[in-house]
Amino acid sequence: MSDSGKSVYVTLSGLPLLVDFKWPFHSSTAGADFWVLHADAKLGNSGLHAPVAVNLSATVREVLPSMEPKDVEGPVVNALRKEVDRRQLEFVKSGKLVPVQFSSRYYDFKRNKWIFGRASDEEITKLITRKVFWHSRLLGGNVWIGDPAEALYVESTVPHLLEIARNLAESGLMTVEGEWASANAALLAQSEKFEADMKSALIELEKKHAFEDAKRAG
C-alpha cells in the first residue's frame, strides 16, 4: 500500500502485480457451495493481465471472521501470488476469467494459520527490494513494508520484514521511516536488473503454458 491506498505486490519470482478486486464475494451461480470474487491481476506496466475468479471454499469460509476486504484481502492476494509462483496463471493481453481455488491448500487447520511457504532472509530481502523499486516505478509515493499481507506471504513477521528493510536502508538503497520505505536513487538506478528479472520470470511462466497448450493440441 502507498499513500494513495494502492499497492504493488511482487511475487518471489520477481513479477510485480497490481490487483484490482471487484468486491464483494458473491455466492456461486453454479449452485455449488462456494463464493466467488472477480479480480484482475495486472503485470506491472506490461499491458498483460490475468483476469481471475477467486473461488472461496465453504471449508475456508468457516475460518474467516468475515468476507470483508479487511479480513480476506491479504490471504487472497497471497493465494494469487502463489498461483503465479507455481506458474498456474497466464498473463495475456485479453482473456477469459480463470478460476483460482482459494481453498484449504493455503490453510493449516491444525495450527489455525495461513500457509503460503516460508521464505529465506535472502528471498525476503529480494522481495522487499523489488517491492520498493516497482512500487516507486509504477505508483510513486511511500511503500508500506509493514503490510501484514507481506509477512503472511513469506511466513514471517512484520518486525522481521522491517528489520530487513532497515538493513537495506543502511546500504543506501532506500529510506525507511517506521513501517514505510521510499526508494533512493541507488535503487532506481538498478531498473535494468529489475526489468530483466521480470522478463526472465515471465519467459519461464510462458514456457510452461506454451508446453501445456502444445500437449492439449496433441
SEVOMI-755475 format. One record per residue: residue number from 1; chain; x, y, z of N, C-alpha, C, O in turn. Coordinates in nm, 3 decimals. Layout:
// residues N
  seq  mol     n.xx     n.yy     n.zz    ca.xx    ca.yy    ca.zz     c.xx     c.yy     c.zz     o.xx     o.yy     o.zz
  NUM    A        X        Y        Z        X        Y        Z        X        Y        Z        X        Y        Z
...
This chain:
// residues 218
  seq  mol     n.xx     n.yy     n.zz    ca.xx    ca.yy    ca.zz     c.xx     c.yy     c.zz     o.xx     o.yy     o.zz
    1    A    0.084   -0.119    0.000    0.000    0.000    0.000    0.088    0.124    0.000    0.197    0.124    0.058
    2    A    0.041    0.229   -0.064    0.112    0.356   -0.066    0.023    0.462   -0.003   -0.083    0.432    0.052
    3    A    0.069    0.586   -0.011   -0.012    0.695    0.041   -0.149    0.699   -0.028   -0.247    0.747    0.030
    4    A   -0.154    0.650   -0.153   -0.279    0.654   -0.230   -0.373    0.539   -0.195   -0.487    0.536   -0.241
    5    A   -0.325    0.444   -0.113   -0.407    0.329   -0.078   -0.388    0.211   -0.170   -0.444    0.104   -0.144
    6    A   -0.310    0.227   -0.276   -0.284    0.117   -0.369   -0.151    0.052   -0.333   -0.071    0.108   -0.258
    7    A   -0.130   -0.068   -0.387   -0.006   -0.138   -0.357    0.037   -0.223   -0.474   -0.045   -0.271   -0.553
    8    A    0.168   -0.242   -0.484    0.226   -0.336   -0.579    0.266   -0.459   -0.499    0.341   -0.449   -0.402
    9    A    0.216   -0.574   -0.539    0.252   -0.699   -0.472    0.344   -0.778   -0.565    0.304   -0.818   -0.675
   10    A    0.467   -0.799   -0.521    0.567   -0.867   -0.603    0.571   -1.015   -0.565    0.565   -1.050   -0.448
   11    A    0.581   -1.101   -0.666    0.594   -1.244   -0.639    0.740   -1.275   -0.606    0.830   -1.196   -0.636
   12    A    0.764   -1.391   -0.545    0.901   -1.431   -0.515    0.984   -1.449   -0.642    1.107   -1.440   -0.639
   13    A    0.916   -1.474   -0.753    0.987   -1.490   -0.880    1.021   -1.355   -0.945    1.094   -1.351   -1.044
   14    A    0.969   -1.245   -0.888    1.008   -1.113   -0.937    0.906   -1.043   -1.025    0.940   -0.946   -1.092
   15    A    0.781   -1.091   -1.025    0.678   -1.028   -1.108    0.595   -0.929   -1.025    0.537   -0.969   -0.924
   16    A    0.589   -0.802   -1.066    0.511   -0.702   -0.992    0.364   -0.704   -1.035    0.333   -0.690   -1.153
   17    A    0.275   -0.721   -0.938    0.132   -0.730   -0.968    0.056   -0.613   -0.909    0.080   -0.570   -0.796
   18    A   -0.037   -0.562   -0.987   -0.135   -0.463   -0.941   -0.270   -0.533   -0.949   -0.316   -0.565   -1.059
   19    A   -0.333   -0.556   -0.836   -0.455   -0.636   -0.834   -0.577   -0.548   -0.807   -0.584   -0.479   -0.705
   20    A   -0.670   -0.552   -0.901   -0.798   -0.482   -0.883   -0.905   -0.583   -0.846   -0.935   -0.674   -0.924
   21    A   -0.963   -0.568   -0.728   -1.069   -0.657   -0.684   -1.206   -0.595   -0.710   -1.224   -0.474   -0.697
   22    A   -1.299   -0.679   -0.746   -1.438   -0.634   -0.765   -1.520   -0.688   -0.648   -1.595   -0.785   -0.661
   23    A   -1.504   -0.622   -0.533   -1.573   -0.666   -0.412   -1.723   -0.647   -0.428   -1.765   -0.560   -0.505
   24    A   -1.806   -0.725   -0.358   -1.770   -0.827   -0.259   -1.770   -0.967   -0.321   -1.796   -0.984   -0.440
   25    A   -1.738   -1.067   -0.237   -1.761   -1.206   -0.275   -1.912   -1.225   -0.296   -1.993   -1.163   -0.226
   26    A   -1.949   -1.310   -0.391   -2.090   -1.341   -0.409   -2.106   -1.493   -0.422   -2.013   -1.563   -0.461
   27    A   -2.223   -1.541   -0.390   -2.249   -1.685   -0.398   -2.236   -1.732   -0.542   -2.272   -1.661   -0.635
   28    A   -2.185   -1.852   -0.557   -2.171   -1.910   -0.690   -2.306   -1.927   -0.758   -2.402   -1.974   -0.696
   29    A   -2.312   -1.888   -0.883   -2.438   -1.903   -0.959   -2.452   -2.046   -1.012   -2.556   -2.084   -1.065
   30    A   -2.344   -2.124   -0.995   -2.346   -2.263   -1.045   -2.415   -2.357   -0.948   -2.432   -2.476   -0.975
   31    A   -2.455   -2.303   -0.834   -2.525   -2.386   -0.736   -2.431   -2.459   -0.642   -2.476   -2.526   -0.549
   32    A   -2.300   -2.447   -0.666   -2.203   -2.514   -0.579   -2.187   -2.434   -0.449   -2.224   -2.317   -0.441
   33    A   -2.129   -2.501   -0.350   -2.117   -2.440   -0.218   -1.985   -2.363   -0.206   -1.896   -2.401   -0.131
   34    A   -1.975   -2.254   -0.282   -1.858   -2.167   -0.268   -1.895   -2.025   -0.308   -2.002   -2.000   -0.365
   35    A   -1.805   -1.933   -0.278   -1.827   -1.791   -0.307   -1.721   -1.745   -0.406   -1.611   -1.799   -0.411
   36    A   -1.756   -1.645   -0.485   -1.669   -1.602   -0.595   -1.636   -1.453   -0.583   -1.721   -1.371   -0.551
   37    A   -1.509   -1.421   -0.609   -1.465   -1.282   -0.615   -1.387   -1.263   -0.745   -1.287   -1.332   -0.769
   38    A   -1.432   -1.172   -0.828   -1.360   -1.144   -0.952   -1.248   -1.044   -0.926   -1.262   -0.951   -0.846
   39    A   -1.138   -1.065   -0.994   -1.023   -0.975   -0.979   -0.945   -0.972   -1.109   -0.958   -1.060   -1.194
   40    A   -0.864   -0.868   -1.123   -0.779   -0.855   -1.241   -0.637   -0.827   -1.193   -0.610   -0.723   -1.134
   41    A   -0.547   -0.922   -1.220   -0.407   -0.907   -1.179   -0.327   -0.854   -1.297   -0.302   -0.926   -1.393
   42    A   -0.288   -0.728   -1.289   -0.211   -0.666   -1.397   -0.062   -0.684   -1.371   -0.015   -0.668   -1.259
   43    A    0.012   -0.718   -1.476    0.156   -0.739   -1.464    0.228   -0.608   -1.490    0.256   -0.572   -1.605
   44    A    0.259   -0.536   -1.383    0.331   -0.410   -1.394    0.269   -0.318   -1.497    0.147   -0.298   -1.500
   45    A    0.355   -0.262   -1.584    0.306   -0.176   -1.692    0.323   -0.243   -1.827    0.341   -0.177   -1.929
   46    A    0.316   -0.378   -1.826    0.341   -0.456   -1.948    0.222   -0.459   -2.043    0.237   -0.494   -2.160
   47    A    0.103   -0.423   -1.993   -0.017   -0.436   -2.075   -0.077   -0.575   -2.068   -0.180   -0.602   -2.130
   48    A   -0.012   -0.665   -1.993   -0.062   -0.802   -1.977   -0.136   -0.813   -1.844   -0.105   -0.743   -1.748
   49    A   -0.233   -0.903   -1.840   -0.307   -0.921   -1.715   -0.364   -1.062   -1.708   -0.366   -1.135   -1.807
   50    A   -0.409   -1.097   -1.588   -0.473   -1.228   -1.567   -0.606   -1.205   -1.497   -0.609   -1.183   -1.376
   51    A   -0.716   -1.208   -1.573   -0.848   -1.195   -1.509   -0.883   -1.326   -1.438   -0.877   -1.433   -1.498
   52    A   -0.920   -1.317   -1.311   -0.943   -1.439   -1.234   -1.076   -1.434   -1.160   -1.131   -1.328   -1.130
   53    A   -1.126   -1.554   -1.131   -1.242   -1.572   -1.044   -1.193   -1.651   -0.924   -1.168   -1.772   -0.934
   54    A   -1.180   -1.584   -0.811   -1.131   -1.650   -0.689   -1.247   -1.724   -0.624   -1.348   -1.664   -0.585
   55    A   -1.232   -1.856   -0.614   -1.339   -1.940   -0.558   -1.308   -1.975   -0.413   -1.217   -2.054   -0.385
   56    A   -1.385   -1.918   -0.323   -1.367   -1.940   -0.180   -1.448   -2.062   -0.137   -1.571   -2.064   -0.149
   57    A   -1.379   -2.164   -0.087   -1.448   -2.287   -0.047   -1.521   -2.267    0.085   -1.486   -2.181    0.165
   58    A   -1.623   -2.349    0.106   -1.701   -2.342    0.231   -1.613   -2.374    0.351   -1.633   -2.319    0.459
   59    A   -1.516   -2.462    0.332   -1.427   -2.500    0.442   -1.346   -2.381    0.491   -1.334   -2.359    0.612
   60    A   -1.292   -2.305    0.397   -1.212   -2.188    0.435   -1.302   -2.075    0.484   -1.264   -1.998    0.572
   61    A   -1.421   -2.065    0.427   -1.514   -1.961    0.471   -1.539   -1.971    0.621   -1.556   -1.869    0.689
   62    A   -1.540   -2.093    0.674   -1.568   -2.114    0.816   -1.461   -2.054    0.908   -1.490   -2.021    1.023
   63    A   -1.338   -2.040    0.859   -1.231   -1.989    0.945   -1.212   -1.837    0.930   -1.134   -1.777    1.003
   64    A   -1.284   -1.777    0.836   -1.271   -1.633    0.815   -1.364   -1.556    0.909   -1.481   -1.594    0.924
   65    A   -1.316   -1.450    0.972   -1.404   -1.366    1.054   -1.518   -1.308    0.971   -1.631   -1.294    1.019
   66    A   -1.487   -1.274    0.845   -1.588   -1.222    0.753   -1.531   -1.233    0.612   -1.417   -1.274    0.593
   67    A   -1.612   -1.197    0.514   -1.563   -1.194    0.376   -1.537   -1.051    0.331   -1.530   -1.021    0.212
   68    A   -1.522   -0.962    0.430   -1.490   -0.822    0.400   -1.341   -0.810    0.366   -1.260   -0.891    0.411
   69    A   -1.304   -0.709    0.286   -1.164   -0.691    0.247   -1.066   -0.691    0.365   -0.957   -0.746    0.354
   70    A   -1.104   -0.629    0.476   -1.012   -0.619    0.590   -0.973   -0.756    0.645   -0.867   -0.771    0.704
   71    A   -1.058   -0.856    0.625   -1.031   -0.989    0.679   -0.977   -1.088    0.576   -0.917   -1.189    0.613
   72    A   -0.996   -1.059    0.449   -0.965   -1.162    0.350   -0.874   -1.114    0.236   -0.821   -1.197    0.162
   73    A   -0.857   -0.983    0.220   -0.779   -0.936    0.105   -0.635   -0.986    0.108   -0.583   -1.029    0.005
   74    A   -0.570   -0.981    0.225   -0.431   -1.027    0.234   -0.414   -1.173    0.192   -0.332   -1.202    0.106
   75    A   -0.491   -1.265    0.252   -0.480   -1.405    0.210   -0.512   -1.427    0.062   -0.448   -1.510   -0.003
   76    A   -0.611   -1.354    0.008   -0.645   -1.371   -0.133   -0.530   -1.323   -0.222   -0.494   -1.390   -0.319
   77    A   -0.473   -1.208   -0.190   -0.358   -1.157   -0.266   -0.245   -1.260   -0.266   -0.183   -1.286   -0.369
   78    A   -0.221   -1.320   -0.150   -0.112   -1.416   -0.140   -0.143   -1.546   -0.214   -0.053   -1.609   -0.270
   79    A   -0.270   -1.586   -0.214   -0.308   -1.704   -0.292   -0.282   -1.679   -0.441   -0.235   -1.767   -0.512
   80    A   -0.313   -1.558   -0.486   -0.287   -1.523   -0.627   -0.137   -1.523   -0.655   -0.093   -1.572   -0.759
   81    A   -0.060   -1.468   -0.561    0.086   -1.467   -0.582    0.142   -1.608   -0.588    0.230   -1.638   -0.670
   82    A    0.091   -1.696   -0.501    0.141   -1.834   -0.503    0.102   -1.905   -0.632    0.178   -1.987   -0.683
   83    A   -0.016   -1.874   -0.685   -0.056   -1.933   -0.813    0.038   -1.887   -0.925    0.070   -1.964   -1.016
   84    A    0.083   -1.762   -0.916    0.181   -1.712   -1.014    0.316   -1.781   -0.990    0.382   -1.822   -1.086
   85    A    0.357   -1.793   -0.864    0.483   -1.862   -0.832    0.482   -2.005   -0.887    0.584   -2.056   -0.934
   86    A    0.365   -2.068   -0.881    0.351   -2.206   -0.928    0.324   -2.212   -1.079    0.304   -2.320   -1.135
   87    A    0.324   -2.096   -1.142    0.304   -2.083   -1.288    0.168   -2.135   -1.332    0.153   -2.191   -1.441
   88    A    0.070   -2.116   -1.246   -0.065   -2.160   -1.279   -0.145   -2.053   -1.354   -0.239   -2.084   -1.426
   89    A   -0.106   -1.926   -1.336   -0.176   -1.817   -1.404   -0.097   -1.773   -1.526    0.026   -1.772   -1.526
   90    A   -0.170   -1.736   -1.629   -0.106   -1.688   -1.752   -0.146   -1.543   -1.774   -0.263   -1.507   -1.762
   91    A   -0.048   -1.460   -1.807   -0.074   -1.319   -1.834   -0.090   -1.298   -1.984   -0.004   -1.337   -2.063
   92    A   -0.201   -1.237   -2.021   -0.235   -1.221   -2.162   -0.283   -1.077   -2.186   -0.309   -1.003   -2.091
   93    A   -0.294   -1.041   -2.313   -0.348   -0.907   -2.344   -0.499   -0.906   -2.324   -0.555   -0.807   -2.277
   94    A   -0.564   -1.016   -2.358   -0.707   -1.029   -2.331   -0.735   -1.177   -2.312   -0.675   -1.262   -2.378
   95    A   -0.825   -1.207   -2.222   -0.852   -1.348   -2.197   -0.974   -1.367   -2.109   -1.028   -1.272   -2.054
   96    A   -1.016   -1.492   -2.098   -1.132   -1.525   -2.016   -1.092   -1.535   -1.869   -0.975   -1.551   -1.835
   97    A   -1.193   -1.526   -1.784   -1.170   -1.543   -1.641   -1.115   -1.683   -1.613   -1.166   -1.783   -1.664
   98    A   -1.011   -1.688   -1.531   -0.952   -1.816   -1.493   -0.988   -1.842   -1.346   -0.965   -1.756   -1.261
   99    A   -1.044   -1.960   -1.315   -1.076   -1.988   -1.176   -0.951   -2.013   -1.092   -0.860   -2.084   -1.135
  100    A   -0.948   -1.955   -0.973   -0.840   -1.977   -0.877   -0.903   -2.030   -0.750   -0.992   -1.966   -0.692
  101    A   -0.859   -2.146   -0.706   -0.918   -2.208   -0.587   -0.856   -2.149   -0.461   -0.738   -2.168   -0.432
  102    A   -0.939   -2.077   -0.385   -0.897   -2.023   -0.256   -0.948   -2.122   -0.152   -1.056   -2.106   -0.095
  103    A   -0.867   -2.224   -0.129   -0.915   -2.340   -0.055   -0.821   -2.376    0.060   -0.732   -2.299    0.096
  104    A   -0.844   -2.493    0.116   -0.765   -2.538    0.231   -0.619   -2.565    0.196   -0.539   -2.593    0.285
  105    A   -0.584   -2.558    0.068   -0.443   -2.571    0.030   -0.358   -2.468    0.104   -0.241   -2.494    0.135
  106    A   -0.416   -2.353    0.131   -0.340   -2.244    0.191   -0.371   -2.223    0.339   -0.332   -2.123    0.398
  107    A   -0.443   -2.318    0.398   -0.476   -2.301    0.540   -0.444   -2.429    0.617   -0.485   -2.538    0.579
  108    A   -0.370   -2.412    0.727   -0.334   -2.524    0.813   -0.433   -2.527    0.930   -0.424   -2.447    1.022
  109    A   -0.526   -2.620    0.924   -0.630   -2.626    1.027   -0.575   -2.672    1.162   -0.629   -2.637    1.267
  110    A   -0.468   -2.751    1.159   -0.409   -2.797    1.285   -0.348   -2.681    1.363   -0.361   -2.672    1.485
  111    A   -0.282   -2.592    1.289   -0.216   -2.478    1.355   -0.299   -2.349    1.345   -0.261   -2.245    1.397
  112    A   -0.413   -2.361    1.275   -0.504   -2.247    1.264   -0.435   -2.123    1.206   -0.442   -2.014    1.263
  113    A   -0.368   -2.143    1.092   -0.296   -2.031    1.031   -0.285   -2.051    0.880   -0.293   -2.163    0.829
  114    A   -0.266   -1.939    0.811   -0.244   -1.943    0.666   -0.103   -1.991    0.638   -0.009   -1.958    0.712
  115    A   -0.087   -2.068    0.532    0.043   -2.122    0.495    0.068   -2.092    0.347    0.002   -2.147    0.259
  116    A    0.165   -2.006    0.322    0.199   -1.974    0.183    0.344   -2.010    0.150    0.392   -1.982    0.040
  117    A    0.413   -2.071    0.245    0.551   -2.113    0.220    0.650   -2.018    0.286    0.645   -1.897    0.265
  118    A    0.740   -2.074    0.364    0.839   -1.991    0.435    0.952   -1.952    0.340    1.007   -2.036    0.269
  119    A    0.985   -1.825    0.339    1.094   -1.774    0.255    1.218   -1.750    0.340    1.209   -1.721    0.460
  120    A    1.334   -1.761    0.278    1.460   -1.733    0.347    1.479   -1.582    0.358    1.411   -1.505    0.291
  121    A    1.572   -1.541    0.444    1.600   -1.397    0.456    1.650   -1.340    0.324    1.622   -1.225    0.291
  122    A    1.724   -1.421    0.250    1.772   -1.375    0.119    1.655   -1.349    0.024    1.653   -1.249   -0.048
  123    A    1.557   -1.439    0.026    1.439   -1.420   -0.059    1.357   -1.300   -0.014    1.305   -1.225   -0.096
  124    A    1.345   -1.282    0.118    1.270   -1.168    0.171    1.340   -1.037    0.134    1.274   -0.939    0.101
  125    A    1.472   -1.037    0.140    1.549   -0.917    0.102    1.521   -0.881   -0.043    1.500   -0.764   -0.076
  126    A    1.523   -0.982   -0.130    1.492   -0.957   -0.272    1.350   -0.906   -0.289    1.325   -0.813   -0.366
  127    A    1.258   -0.966   -0.215    1.117   -0.928   -0.226    1.097   -0.782   -0.187    1.029   -0.707   -0.258
  128    A    1.155   -0.742   -0.075    1.139   -0.604   -0.029    1.204   -0.506   -0.127    1.147   -0.401   -0.159
  129    A    1.323   -0.541   -0.175    1.393   -0.455   -0.271    1.310   -0.437   -0.397    1.293   -0.325   -0.446
  130    A    1.258   -0.548   -0.448    1.176   -0.541   -0.570    1.047   -0.465   -0.545    1.003   -0.388   -0.630
  131    A    0.986   -0.486   -0.429    0.860   -0.418   -0.398    0.880   -0.267   -0.395    0.801   -0.192   -0.453
  132    A    0.985   -0.223   -0.327    1.009   -0.079   -0.317    1.040   -0.021   -0.455    0.994    0.089   -0.489
  133    A    1.119   -0.094   -0.535    1.150   -0.044   -0.669    1.023   -0.033   -0.754    0.993    0.073   -0.809
  134    A    0.949   -0.144   -0.765    0.834   -0.145   -0.854    0.723   -0.052   -0.807    0.656    0.011   -0.888
  135    A    0.705   -0.044   -0.678    0.603    0.047   -0.626    0.640    0.191   -0.663    0.554    0.270   -0.705
  136    A    0.767    0.225   -0.646    0.813    0.360   -0.679    0.798    0.387   -0.828    0.761    0.497   -0.869
  137    A    0.827    0.285   -0.909    0.819    0.300   -1.055    0.674    0.312   -1.102    0.643    0.396   -1.186
  138    A    0.586    0.228   -1.048    0.450    0.219   -1.101    0.351    0.314   -1.034    0.260    0.365   -1.099
  139    A    0.368    0.337   -0.904    0.270    0.417   -0.831    0.328    0.543   -0.769    0.257    0.643   -0.752
  140    A    0.456    0.539   -0.735    0.517    0.652   -0.666    0.475    0.656   -0.520    0.390    0.579   -0.476
  141    A    0.535    0.747   -0.446    0.498    0.761   -0.305    0.569    0.661   -0.216    0.651    0.581   -0.262
  142    A    0.536    0.666   -0.089    0.597    0.576    0.008    0.536    0.435   -0.001    0.423    0.417   -0.046
  143    A    0.613    0.338    0.044    0.574    0.197    0.032    0.557    0.138    0.172    0.644    0.155    0.259
  144    A    0.445    0.070    0.194    0.416    0.013    0.326    0.482   -0.124    0.341    0.428   -0.225    0.296
  145    A    0.598   -0.126    0.404    0.668   -0.252    0.428    0.600   -0.329    0.541    0.610   -0.452    0.547
  146    A    0.531   -0.257    0.629    0.465   -0.321    0.742    0.331   -0.383    0.709    0.255   -0.418    0.800
  147    A    0.300   -0.397    0.581    0.174   -0.459    0.539    0.172   -0.605    0.588    0.259   -0.683    0.549
  148    A    0.075   -0.642    0.672    0.070   -0.781    0.721    0.063   -0.885    0.609    0.106   -0.999    0.627
  149    A    0.008   -0.846    0.493   -0.001   -0.940    0.381    0.138   -0.983    0.334    0.157   -1.096    0.290
  150    A    0.235   -0.892    0.344    0.371   -0.926    0.302    0.433   -1.029    0.397    0.495   -1.125    0.354
  151    A    0.416   -1.006    0.527    0.469   -1.101    0.626    0.402   -1.237    0.611    0.466   -1.341    0.624
  152    A    0.272   -1.235    0.583    0.196   -1.359    0.566    0.246   -1.437    0.445    0.254   -1.560    0.450
  153    A    0.278   -1.367    0.338    0.322   -1.430    0.213    0.450   -1.512    0.232    0.466   -1.617    0.171
  154    A    0.539   -1.463    0.317    0.669   -1.530    0.335    0.679   -1.603    0.469    0.786   -1.647    0.508
  155    A    0.565   -1.615    0.538    0.559   -1.680    0.670    0.662   -1.622    0.766    0.744   -1.694    0.824
  156    A    0.655   -1.491    0.780    0.745   -1.422    0.872    0.661   -1.327    0.957    0.540   -1.346    0.971
  157    A    0.725   -1.226    1.012    0.654   -1.128    1.093    0.684   -0.988    1.041    0.786   -0.966    0.975
  158    A    0.595   -0.896    1.071    0.618   -0.757    1.029    0.748   -0.703    1.089    0.825   -0.640    1.016
  159    A    0.777   -0.723    1.219    0.904   -0.673    1.273    1.026   -0.727    1.199    1.125   -0.655    1.181
  160    A    1.021   -0.854    1.157    1.136   -0.910    1.086    1.152   -0.846    0.948    1.264   -0.817    0.906
  161    A    1.041   -0.823    0.879    1.049   -0.756    0.749    1.104   -0.614    0.764    1.182   -0.568    0.681
  162    A    1.063   -0.546    0.870    1.112   -0.410    0.893    1.261   -0.410    0.927    1.334   -0.319    0.890
  163    A    1.304   -0.513    0.998    1.447   -0.526    1.030    1.530   -0.541    0.901    1.634   -0.478    0.885
  164    A    1.480   -0.624    0.810    1.549   -0.644    0.682    1.547   -0.514    0.601    1.646   -0.479    0.537
  165    A    1.435   -0.444    0.604    1.425   -0.317    0.532    1.524   -0.215    0.588    1.585   -0.139    0.512
  166    A    1.539   -0.212    0.720    1.635   -0.118    0.780    1.778   -0.152    0.739    1.861   -0.062    0.722
  167    A    1.807   -0.281    0.725    1.940   -0.321    0.678    1.963   -0.272    0.535    2.073   -0.229    0.500
  168    A    1.858   -0.278    0.453    1.868   -0.228    0.316    1.887   -0.076    0.316    1.956   -0.021    0.231
  169    A    1.824   -0.011    0.412    1.838    0.135    0.423    1.982    0.172    0.456    2.034    0.273    0.408
  170    A    2.046    0.090    0.538    2.186    0.118    0.574    2.277    0.107    0.453    2.383    0.170    0.449
  171    A    2.236    0.028    0.354    2.318    0.015    0.233    2.293    0.130    0.135    2.360    0.140    0.033
  172    A    2.196    0.215    0.167    2.170    0.332    0.084    2.066    0.313   -0.025    2.040    0.405   -0.102
  173    A    2.006    0.192   -0.032    1.910    0.166   -0.140    1.775    0.233   -0.116    1.706    0.270   -0.211
  174    A    1.739    0.248    0.009    1.608    0.306    0.041    1.614    0.380    0.173    1.708    0.365    0.251
  175    A    1.512    0.459    0.196    1.496    0.528    0.323    1.377    0.466    0.395    1.271    0.449    0.336
  176    A    1.395    0.432    0.521    1.288    0.368    0.598    1.254    0.455    0.718    1.341    0.493    0.797
  177    A    1.126    0.485    0.731    1.076    0.558    0.848    0.955    0.482    0.902    0.851    0.475    0.837
  178    A    0.971    0.427    1.022    0.863    0.347    1.079    0.838    0.225    0.992    0.929    0.146    0.967
  179    A    0.713    0.209    0.946    0.678    0.094    0.862    0.680    0.128    0.714    0.636    0.047    0.631
  180    A    0.730    0.246    0.680    0.725    0.293    0.542    0.864    0.309    0.483    0.959    0.342    0.553
  181    A    0.875    0.285    0.352    1.003    0.299    0.283    0.985    0.381    0.156    0.875    0.390    0.101
  182    A    1.093    0.440    0.112    1.094    0.509   -0.017    1.224    0.477   -0.087    1.328    0.461   -0.023
  183    A    1.219    0.468   -0.219    1.336    0.429   -0.297    1.434    0.545   -0.309    1.395    0.659   -0.331
  184    A    1.562    0.513   -0.293    1.667    0.612   -0.317    1.717    0.598   -0.461    1.685    0.501   -0.530
  185    A    1.797    0.694   -0.504    1.848    0.695   -0.641    1.926    0.567   -0.672    1.923    0.517   -0.785
  186    A    1.998    0.515   -0.571    2.079    0.395   -0.593    1.993    0.275   -0.631    2.035    0.190   -0.708
  187    A    1.872    0.269   -0.576    1.781    0.159   -0.609    1.718    0.181   -0.747    1.712    0.088   -0.828
  188    A    1.673    0.301   -0.772    1.608    0.331   -0.901    1.706    0.315   -1.017    1.665    0.290   -1.131
  189    A    1.835    0.330   -0.988    1.936    0.316   -1.093    1.951    0.171   -1.139    2.014    0.144   -1.242
  190    A    1.894    0.077   -1.064    1.904   -0.065   -1.099    1.785   -0.113   -1.182    1.754   -0.232   -1.183
  191    A    1.720   -0.022   -1.251    1.598   -0.057   -1.324    1.620   -0.169   -1.425    1.533   -0.255   -1.442
  192    A    1.735   -0.171   -1.492    1.761   -0.275   -1.592    1.759   -0.414   -1.528    1.709   -0.510   -1.586
  193    A    1.815   -0.422   -1.408    1.819   -0.551   -1.336    1.679   -0.599   -1.301    1.645   -0.715   -1.322
  194    A    1.596   -0.509   -1.247    1.461   -0.549   -1.207    1.376   -0.584   -1.329    1.296   -0.677   -1.325
  195    A    1.394   -0.509   -1.436    1.318   -0.539   -1.558    1.362   -0.673   -1.617    1.280   -0.748   -1.670
  196    A    1.493   -0.702   -1.608    1.543   -0.830   -1.659    1.489   -0.946   -1.574    1.455   -1.051   -1.627
  197    A    1.482   -0.925   -1.443    1.426   -1.027   -1.354    1.281   -1.056   -1.391    1.239   -1.171   -1.397
  198    A    1.205   -0.949   -1.416    1.065   -0.966   -1.453    1.052   -1.039   -1.586    0.971   -1.130   -1.600
  199    A    1.134   -0.999   -1.682    1.128   -1.061   -1.815    1.163   -1.210   -1.807    1.099   -1.293   -1.871
  200    A    1.265   -1.242   -1.728    1.307   -1.381   -1.713    1.197   -1.465   -1.649    1.169   -1.576   -1.694
  201    A    1.135   -1.412   -1.544    1.027   -1.485   -1.476    0.908   -1.504   -1.569    0.843   -1.609   -1.568
  202    A    0.878   -1.401   -1.649    0.765   -1.410   -1.741    0.792   -1.513   -1.850    0.702   -1.587   -1.890
  203    A    0.916   -1.518   -1.899    0.952   -1.616   -2.002    0.933   -1.758   -1.950    0.879   -1.844   -2.020
  204    A    0.977   -1.782   -1.826    0.962   -1.916   -1.767    0.815   -1.952   -1.752    0.776   -2.066   -1.777
  205    A    0.734   -1.855   -1.712    0.591   -1.880   -1.697    0.527   -1.910   -1.832    0.446   -2.001   -1.845
  206    A    0.565   -1.832   -1.934    0.508   -1.851   -2.067    0.550   -1.985   -2.128    0.473   -2.048   -2.200
  207    A    0.673   -2.027   -2.099    0.721   -2.157   -2.148    0.631   -2.269   -2.098    0.594   -2.360   -2.172
  208    A    0.597   -2.260   -1.970    0.514   -2.364   -1.908    0.378   -2.371   -1.975    0.327   -2.480   -2.002
  209    A    0.318   -2.255   -2.000    0.185   -2.254   -2.061    0.191   -2.294   -2.208    0.098   -2.357   -2.259
  210    A    0.299   -2.258   -2.277    0.315   -2.299   -2.417    0.327   -2.451   -2.426    0.272   -2.513   -2.517
  211    A    0.400   -2.510   -2.331    0.416   -2.655   -2.328    0.281   -2.723   -2.305    0.248   -2.822   -2.371
  212    A    0.203   -2.669   -2.210    0.072   -2.728   -2.181   -0.023   -2.712   -2.300   -0.102   -2.802   -2.329
  213    A   -0.016   -2.597   -2.368   -0.101   -2.576   -2.486   -0.066   -2.677   -2.595   -0.154   -2.729   -2.664
  214    A    0.064   -2.702   -2.611    0.109   -2.797   -2.714    0.061   -2.938   -2.681    0.023   -3.014   -2.770
  215    A    0.064   -2.973   -2.553    0.017   -3.106   -2.511   -0.132   -3.122   -2.540   -0.177   -3.227   -2.587
  216    A   -0.208   -3.017   -2.511   -0.352   -3.024   -2.535   -0.384   -3.035   -2.684   -0.479   -3.101   -2.725
  217    A   -0.300   -2.967   -2.764   -0.322   -2.969   -2.909   -0.288   -3.106   -2.968   -0.331   -3.141   -3.078
  218    A   -0.210   -3.183   -2.891   -0.180   -3.320   -2.930   -0.077   -3.333   -3.036   -0.043   -3.444   -3.076
